[in-house]
Amino acid sequence: MNKINRNPSPSEPVPEAGPVANGSIKRQTVLVLQGGGALGAYQAGVYQALSEGGIEPDWVIGTSIGAINAALIAGNEPGNRLPKLHEFWDGVTRSSPLDEFFRMMVPSNIFANMGTVMRGIPGFFEPNPSAMFGVNREVGVENASYYTTDPLKRTLNDLIDFECLNRKQTRLTVGAVNVNTSELKYFDSSQMPLSAAHIMASGALPPAFPAVCIDGEPYWDGGIYSNTPIEVVLDARPRRDALIFAVNMWQPRGTEPKSIWQVMGRQKDLQYASRGRSHVARQEQLHRLRHVVREMGKLVPEERRDDPMFKELASYGCPSVMHLVRLLSPRLDGEDHTKDIDFTRAGIRTRWQAGYEHGQRVLTEKPWECEVDMLQGIVIHESQE
């Protein structure tokens, strides 16, 4: 577990809206969950470790499958969260003797994944009859997809207590892209009541899944635009001290592919890793500049501090410190570009266990309990299997 320090480059800071003095508000704990289909079982394992270690998030942010996991966490009382996660993942796990037989014959999950493509996943998605009429048939944006997610709507309504969610005990934010404007929108329980539609919109990955209309506007999976919604908490106002666990499933680094099959896998990793490092690097620069402004403000004589111009410039400063713990799911032997539809019992169980063990190790090491440079606003702790 290493702390990464980068040298800042000049960048214009954004004025603060009511900066919060360091320590005046309790440090918030934030859980940020990427999209990645079946890979999301890893996130559930990480949450189990955190929960058993006494850490419950104040705020959960997710995209796609990360939005579903996030809603299962924020939309239930703490004692019910893990059982509901288990119920969801047990329900979408494929368990077929033929899958296990073919797995012994061929060292991959290609046959099981073909079954997912042909039949869908119970409680999640199933083939859309409208797709049989051809890809050029105009059926409307809410029906133009290879699968229907009606089963997921029923599952979410069964497993999520939306009254609990909308009491705002734990904040939930999910991202989706407006089909018409291409703008990314975050639906936030602190600003509006959330329903199953908001969660489904965040996971409506085309052309597999249909768009979901909210307030008359169609939305697709937020991962199309940004699969790592870390900027939500880093841009939040007023700034607060935070301990952020960002749980990522796509590999930003990899070996050079040597076949078309390997190219397809590497391309998917690059697409859905979503420039997470560059987003955080920009935020590091901005937060360091905010700390610089704060320290420079201390050098101004007391008699000048009532000057309106000083107050305006000083508002760019900020004392908050955010510890960002980045957890990255391990590669599994034999995985390929279809890994995100590997809903086999072995695949789900292995990824959940990997997340659980990884989370336990992070809690043992507690990298956020370290000395921090007074100019450092974001402290990054990388953790890989």
matplotlib code that plots the C-alpha trace (Angstrom):
import matplotlib.pyplot as plt

x = [0.0, 1.8, 1.0, 1.4, 2.5, 2.4, 3.8, 1.0, 0.7, -1.0, -4.8, -7.4, -9.3, -13.0, -14.5, -15.7, -19.3, -19.0, -15.7, -15.7, -13.0, -11.0, -12.5, -15.7, -17.6, -17.0, -15.0, -17.3, -16.8, -17.5, -17.8, -17.4, -18.3, -17.5, -19.6, -18.7, -21.5, -20.6, -17.4, -19.5, -19.4, -15.9, -17.5, -19.9, -16.9, -15.1, -18.3, -18.6, -15.1, -15.7, -18.9, -17.5, -14.6, -17.1, -17.0, -20.4, -20.4, -22.1, -22.3, -22.4, -21.7, -22.1, -22.5, -24.1, -23.7, -22.0, -25.3, -27.1, -24.7, -24.8, -28.6, -28.7, -26.3, -27.9, -31.4, -31.3, -30.6, -27.1, -28.1, -30.0, -27.4, -25.2, -28.2, -29.7, -26.4, -26.2, -29.8, -29.1, -25.9, -27.2, -30.2, -28.2, -25.7, -25.9, -25.8, -25.9, -24.3, -23.6, -21.7, -19.4, -19.0, -18.0, -15.7, -13.8, -13.6, -12.5, -10.4, -12.7, -16.3, -17.2, -20.0, -21.6, -21.3, -22.9, -25.8, -26.1, -26.2, -28.9, -31.1, -30.2, -30.0, -33.0, -33.9, -31.8, -32.5, -34.1, -34.3, -36.4, -39.0, -39.0, -35.4, -36.5, -38.1, -34.6, -32.3, -34.0, -37.5, -38.5, -39.8, -39.0, -36.0, -37.4, -37.7, -34.8, -32.5, -31.6, -32.8, -35.5, -34.7, -38.2, -36.9, -34.4, -37.1, -38.9, -35.7, -34.8, -38.3, -38.1, -34.6, -34.4, -36.3, -36.9, -38.5, -35.3, -33.3, -35.2, -34.9, -31.4, -29.6, -27.0, -26.6, -26.9, -25.7, -26.0, -24.8, -26.6, -26.2, -29.0, -29.5, -30.6, -28.0, -25.1, -24.8, -23.9, -26.5, -26.1, -29.3, -28.7, -30.9, -29.9, -31.6, -34.6, -36.4, -34.9, -36.8, -35.9, -36.0, -33.0, -30.9, -31.9, -31.1, -27.6, -27.2, -29.0, -26.0, -27.0, -27.6, -28.1, -30.4, -33.1, -33.0, -35.0, -37.1, -37.1, -39.1, -39.6, -35.9, -34.2, -31.1, -28.4, -25.7, -23.4, -20.4, -20.7, -19.5, -17.6, -17.4, -15.5, -17.7, -15.0, -15.4, -18.7, -17.2, -14.0, -16.1, -18.7, -19.3, -18.8, -15.5, -15.3, -12.6, -13.3, -12.1, -13.0, -12.9, -12.9, -13.6, -12.4, -12.8, -11.1, -7.4, -5.7, -2.5, -2.0, 0.3, 0.5, -2.3, -1.2, -4.5, -7.8, -9.4, -6.8, -7.3, -11.0, -10.3, -7.7, -9.9, -12.7, -10.3, -9.1, -12.6, -14.1, -11.1, -12.3, -9.2, -9.6, -5.9, -6.1, -9.3, -7.7, -4.5, -6.4, -8.2, -4.9, -3.7, -6.8, -6.9, -3.2, -3.8, -6.7, -4.4, -1.8, -4.4, -5.3, -1.7, -1.1, -4.2, -2.6, 0.2, -2.1, -2.1, -5.1, -6.2, -6.5, -8.7, -11.9, -11.2, -13.9, -11.3, -9.3, -12.5, -13.3, -9.8, -9.6, -12.8, -10.8, -8.9, -9.8, -8.5, -10.1, -8.1, -9.4, -7.8, -8.5, -8.1, -8.2, -8.9, -8.4, -10.0, -7.4, -7.3, -8.6, -7.0, -8.7, -10.7, -11.3, -13.4, -16.6, -15.6, -18.3, -21.0, -19.4, -22.3, -21.2, -21.2, -17.4, -16.8, -19.2, -17.8, -14.2, -14.6, -16.6, -14.0, -11.2, -13.0, -13.5, -9.9, -8.7, -10.9, -9.7, -6.1, -6.8, -8.5, -5.5, -3.0, -5.1, -3.0, -5.1, -3.6, -0.5, 1.1, 0.0, 1.8, -0.2, -0.4, -1.8, -5.6, -5.9, -3.8, -3.9, -3.3, -3.1, -4.0, -3.8, -4.2]
y = [0.0, 3.1, 6.7, 8.6, 12.2, 14.2, 17.7, 20.1, 22.3, 25.7, 25.5, 28.1, 27.1, 27.1, 29.4, 27.6, 27.8, 28.2, 26.5, 24.2, 24.6, 21.4, 19.4, 21.4, 18.6, 14.9, 13.2, 11.5, 8.0, 7.5, 4.4, 4.8, 1.9, 1.4, -0.3, -3.8, -6.3, -9.6, -8.1, -6.2, -9.2, -8.0, -4.7, -6.7, -8.5, -5.3, -3.9, -7.0, -6.5, -2.8, -3.6, -6.3, -3.9, -1.4, 1.0, 2.0, 4.6, 8.0, 8.3, 5.7, 6.6, 4.2, 3.6, 0.7, -2.5, -0.1, 1.8, -1.4, -2.4, 1.2, 1.2, -2.2, -0.6, 2.8, 1.5, -0.8, -0.5, -1.5, -4.9, -5.8, -4.6, -7.7, -10.1, -8.1, -8.1, -11.9, -12.3, -10.2, -12.0, -15.4, -14.6, -13.6, -16.4, -19.0, -22.6, -25.3, -28.7, -28.2, -25.0, -26.9, -29.8, -27.4, -25.6, -28.8, -29.4, -25.9, -23.7, -20.7, -19.7, -19.2, -21.8, -20.4, -16.9, -17.9, -19.2, -15.7, -14.1, -16.5, -16.7, -13.7, -13.8, -14.5, -11.5, -9.3, -9.3, -11.5, -11.5, -8.8, -10.2, -6.9, -7.5, -10.5, -8.1, -6.8, -3.9, -1.4, -1.8, 1.5, 0.4, 3.5, 4.3, 2.4, -0.8, -0.6, -3.2, -6.8, -7.5, -6.2, -5.3, -5.8, -8.6, -6.1, -3.7, -6.3, -7.4, -3.9, -3.2, -6.4, -5.9, -2.1, -0.2, 3.0, 4.6, 3.9, 5.3, 8.5, 9.2, 10.2, 8.3, 7.2, 9.4, 7.7, 9.1, 7.3, 8.5, 8.3, 9.9, 11.8, 10.1, 13.4, 15.8, 13.4, 15.1, 13.1, 13.6, 12.5, 11.5, 12.2, 11.2, 14.4, 16.4, 14.3, 11.1, 8.1, 5.1, 1.9, 3.9, 6.0, 2.9, 1.2, 4.3, 4.2, 0.5, 0.9, -0.1, 0.1, -1.7, -4.6, -2.8, -0.2, 3.5, 4.5, 7.7, 10.0, 13.2, 12.7, 12.3, 9.0, 7.9, 5.3, 3.8, 6.4, 4.3, 5.4, 8.8, 8.1, 4.7, 5.9, 8.5, 9.8, 13.4, 13.6, 13.6, 15.4, 18.3, 18.3, 21.6, 22.5, 20.6, 18.1, 15.8, 12.4, 8.8, 7.5, 3.9, 3.7, 0.1, -0.5, -3.6, -2.7, -3.0, 0.3, -1.5, -4.7, -6.7, -6.1, -8.2, -10.7, -11.8, -10.3, -12.0, -10.4, -7.1, -7.2, -7.8, -5.0, -2.6, -3.1, -2.6, 0.7, 1.9, 1.2, 2.1, 5.6, 7.8, 7.4, 8.4, 11.5, 12.7, 12.3, 14.0, 17.1, 17.1, 16.7, 19.9, 21.9, 20.8, 21.6, 25.1, 25.5, 24.7, 27.1, 29.9, 29.0, 29.2, 32.5, 34.0, 33.5, 35.8, 38.7, 41.3, 41.2, 44.7, 43.7, 40.6, 42.6, 43.8, 42.4, 41.6, 39.5, 37.7, 36.8, 35.6, 33.7, 31.9, 29.9, 28.3, 25.1, 23.1, 19.7, 16.5, 13.6, 10.1, 8.1, 4.4, 2.8, -1.0, -2.9, -6.2, -8.9, -10.7, -14.2, -17.0, -17.6, -14.4, -12.5, -9.7, -11.6, -11.5, -8.9, -11.5, -14.3, -14.9, -18.5, -19.6, -20.0, -16.6, -14.8, -16.6, -16.0, -12.3, -11.8, -13.6, -11.6, -8.3, -9.6, -10.5, -7.3, -5.2, -7.0, -6.3, -2.6, -2.4, -4.1, -1.7, 1.5, 3.6, 6.7, 6.9, 8.7, 12.1, 14.5, 17.4, 20.6, 21.5, 18.1, 18.1, 14.5, 11.6, 8.6, 5.0, 2.4, -1.1, -4.1, -7.8]
z = [0.0, -1.2, -0.9, -4.2, -4.3, -7.5, -8.2, -8.9, -12.0, -11.9, -12.3, -11.6, -8.4, -8.1, -5.4, -2.3, -1.3, 2.5, 3.2, 6.3, 8.9, 9.3, 12.1, 12.5, 10.8, 11.4, 8.6, 6.2, 4.9, 1.2, -0.9, -4.7, -6.9, -10.6, -13.2, -14.4, -14.5, -12.8, -11.6, -9.0, -6.7, -5.8, -4.5, -2.3, -0.8, 0.0, 1.6, 3.8, 5.1, 5.8, 7.6, 9.7, 10.5, 11.9, 8.9, 7.4, 4.6, 5.1, 1.3, -1.5, -5.1, -8.0, -11.7, -13.4, -11.3, -8.8, -8.6, -7.8, -5.1, -3.8, -3.6, -1.8, 0.8, 1.2, 0.7, 3.8, 7.5, 8.3, 9.7, 6.5, 4.0, 3.7, 3.6, 0.8, -1.1, -0.7, -1.9, -5.0, -6.0, -5.1, -7.3, -10.4, -10.1, -12.9, -11.5, -14.2, -14.2, -17.9, -17.1, -14.8, -17.3, -20.1, -17.7, -17.1, -20.9, -21.8, -19.5, -19.8, -19.1, -22.8, -22.8, -19.6, -20.9, -24.2, -22.1, -20.5, -23.9, -25.1, -22.1, -19.8, -16.0, -13.8, -11.7, -13.9, -17.6, -20.3, -24.1, -25.5, -28.0, -29.9, -30.9, -33.0, -35.5, -36.5, -35.5, -37.9, -36.5, -34.7, -31.3, -29.2, -27.1, -24.0, -26.0, -28.4, -26.9, -27.0, -23.5, -21.2, -17.6, -16.2, -13.9, -12.4, -11.6, -9.6, -7.9, -6.9, -5.5, -3.5, -2.1, -1.5, 1.2, -0.7, 2.4, 4.3, 1.3, 1.1, 4.8, 3.8, 6.6, 4.0, 1.0, -2.4, -5.8, -9.1, -12.5, -15.9, -19.3, -21.0, -24.4, -26.1, -24.7, -23.9, -20.5, -17.4, -14.6, -11.0, -9.2, -5.5, -2.6, -0.8, -3.5, -4.6, -3.8, -5.6, -7.1, -8.9, -12.2, -11.1, -10.3, -13.6, -15.6, -14.2, -15.4, -18.8, -21.0, -24.7, -26.9, -24.4, -22.1, -22.9, -21.9, -18.8, -19.0, -15.9, -16.0, -19.8, -20.6, -21.6, -19.8, -20.4, -18.3, -16.7, -17.5, -21.1, -20.0, -16.7, -15.2, -12.1, -10.5, -8.1, -9.2, -7.4, -3.9, -4.9, -6.3, -3.5, -1.6, 1.1, 1.3, 4.0, 5.4, 3.9, 3.9, 0.4, -0.6, -4.5, -5.6, -9.1, -11.3, -14.6, -15.1, -16.1, -16.7, -18.7, -21.0, -24.8, -26.5, -29.1, -30.6, -31.6, -28.6, -26.3, -28.0, -27.2, -23.5, -23.3, -25.1, -22.6, -19.6, -21.1, -21.9, -18.5, -16.3, -17.4, -16.8, -13.1, -12.5, -14.6, -12.9, -9.5, -10.6, -11.6, -8.3, -6.4, -8.1, -7.3, -3.7, -3.2, -4.6, -2.2, 0.7, -0.7, -0.8, 2.8, 4.0, 2.1, 3.7, 7.1, 6.1, 5.5, 8.3, 10.6, 9.7, 6.0, 6.5, 6.6, 3.0, 0.7, -1.9, 0.6, 1.7, -1.9, -2.6, 0.7, -0.2, -2.7, 0.1, 1.8, 4.8, 4.1, 3.7, 1.7, 2.0, -1.2, -0.8, -4.3, -4.3, -7.6, -8.3, -9.3, -12.6, -12.6, -14.5, -17.9, -17.9, -21.1, -22.5, -21.4, -17.8, -17.0, -17.9, -16.0, -13.6, -12.9, -9.3, -9.3, -10.8, -8.4, -5.4, -6.3, -6.9, -3.7, -1.7, -3.3, -2.4, 1.2, 1.7, 0.1, 2.3, 5.4, 4.5, 3.9, 7.3, 8.9, 7.3, 7.8, 5.4, 6.1, 9.6, 8.5, 8.6, 5.9, 4.3, 5.3, 1.6, 0.6, 0.1, -1.4, -0.2, -2.4, -1.2, -3.9, -3.0, -5.4, -4.9]

ax = plt.figure().add_subplot(projection="3d")
ax.plot(x, y, z, "-o")
ax.set_aspect("equal")
plt.show()
